[in-house]
Amino acid sequence: MSGQQRLKGLTCAYMSGQVDSDLNDRPLFGAEKYGWANVVTRIAFPLTLANPLLPWIIAAAAVLAGWLFAQRRLARWRHRDGPSRE
């Protein structure tokens, strides 16, 4: 049984694998590299999701701004043409 061990129907093979070269020289450097990749991914992922929604967000903001502008114009018009005090 060299290299393999049999346990209740489960075969496990013990083989050497490829080792990351960053971990051989400086383990912390490899961890920092992958850590910064995770930070960049956390920032880029929401931006990637929001990008297709950006036109809809701009359209909704324009509709809201138009609605608020119309409400203010209507309030001024009603105030100006309100009942006269005689």
N, C-alpha and C positions, 0 to 999 in steps of 0.2 A: 504494500500500500504506500508506495513512495509518492508524496505530493498530493495524495487524496485520502480522505477519511470518510468512512461510512457510518452515519448515525441514523438509525431508524428510517431508512429509505431516503435520506437526504445526503447527497454527495456534495462535499465541499472541496474545491480545488484551491490549493495555496500556490499562487504564482506571483512572480515579481512583476510589477507594472511600471509604467513610465512615471518618473518623478518630475514635477515641475522644476525647471531650472532656477526659478526665483526662490524656491524653498531651500535649495542647496546652499546658496551663498548667504542670503539675508532673509530669514523668514518674515521679519517685520516689513521689509520692503514689498514683498509679495502681498502681504495683508493690506498694506496701505494702497497699493495699486488697485486691488480688487475692491477695497473700501471706497475709493474715489469713484470707481466705475459704478458702484451702487448708488452713490450720491447723485451722480449725473443722471442715472436711470430714473431715480425718484423725482428729479426735476423735469426730465424730458417726457415722462409718461403722461402726466396730466396735461401738458401742453399739446401732446399728440392727440389726446382725446378732445381737447377744447378746440383744436384747429377746424374740424368740420362744422362745429357749432357756431363758430365766430360770425358768419353771415346772419344767422338767426338771432344771435345776441344783439348785433348791430341793428337789425330790423326791429326787434322788440324795443330797443332803446329809442329808436326814431319814432315809433308809434307812441311810446310813453311821452316823449318830449312834445310831439304834436298834440296829444291829448291835454297835457298840462298847459300848453300855449293856448289852445282853444278854450279851456276853462277860464283862464285869466282874461282873455279877450271878451268872453261872454259876461264875466263878472263886471268888467269895466263898462261894457255896453249897458248892462242892466242898471248899474249904479248911475250912469250918466242920464239914461232915459227913465229914471225912477219917478215916483209920484212927486208932483210939484207941491210946495207948501204955500198955500194961498190963504 
